[in-house]
Amino acid sequence: MEDRSSENQSRSNGNALGRRSFVKGAGFAGLGLAGAAVAGARLGMLDNVPGAKALGLTSKGVEAAADIDLEIVNFALNLEYLEAEFYTVATTGKTIEEIGIGISGVGTPGPTTGGKRVHFERDPGDWNWGGDEVSGRLKAVAEEIAYDEQQHVILLRSLLGDAAIAKPAINLDALGIGFDTFQQFLELARAFEDTGVSAYGGAAPLLTSKTILGYAARIALTEALHSANLRLLIAENRVKTSPLDKLDILPPPSGKQYFEVDAQALAVVRTTSEVLAIAYGNSTPGTHAGGFFPDGVNGAINTV
């Protein structure tokens, strides 16, 4: 049997270096007493030594804070890989790897399958064309969103360094829609963006690094801008949509709200389990693969 001890040691060292660089880049090197106490208490990982509980300054507390932030950012990276692949394939017919964006990293890598370039404008030779998009802006909006999602992948991979997960296997045809007409594209894009906004909103209270929280907030705001545009285009084109789960608030004509906010005008938020239930197409507890991620996502947060 081939000796993989040196390979495993190298991978272990690489992950350790990646975690240390993430800790430094995320601002944990300057985490004070209060911050360490909050992180340690939140995660239940304060050292069991005299005075540690009172002071909250322990190596394990700081490491635990870094670990949870790292896993949350990697969880988000899975979703950004999916969104970036969807929009890039829909607008160019290519994957993000084919346009030069890195996809390697920790965990199990996988191919992106399904999908094709979407015809956002009338093709005179296509007798199956479903009509023109009324605003005339969808192609430009889709291309701009594609660029944004590509940049989100690049940003998160940069923040994570050697600790970044690899792109897992992605099946863009999981629902059998999204690419044949602009109406299908809008339906699937809306689902991705509303889920993305809720995922960042749900993860925000768990983050301990203000630096990472700042990036997450700005990405969430960008996703919200995407969502608002797509929901308006859906309403204008009278594209029917279906609920993603019990939390979903549909735009017109299927629903009544242009924006996905609750009665207090707050954006809908979802836990990681609720997000994975949508991505996997299965809300059964313990589900760890399926739907858009046929082999599951990479990272420690991977199960409904």
Buried (B, 14 or more C-beta within 10 A) or exposed (E): EEEEEEEEEEEEEBEEEBBBBBBEBBBBEEBEEEBBBBBBEBBEBBBEEEEBBEEBBBEBBBBBBBBBBBBBBBBBBBBBBBBBBBBBBBBBEEBBBEEEBBBEBBBEBBEBBBBEEBBBEEEEEEEEBEEEBEEEBBBEBBBBBBBBBBBBBBBBBEBBBBBBBBBBBBBBEBBEBBBBBBBBBBBBBBBBBBBBBBBBBBBBEBBBBEBBBEBBBEBBEBBBBBBBBBBBBBBBBEBEBEEBBEBBBBBBEBBEEBBBEEEEEEBBBBBBBBBBBBBBEBBEEEBBBBBBBBBBBBBBBBBB
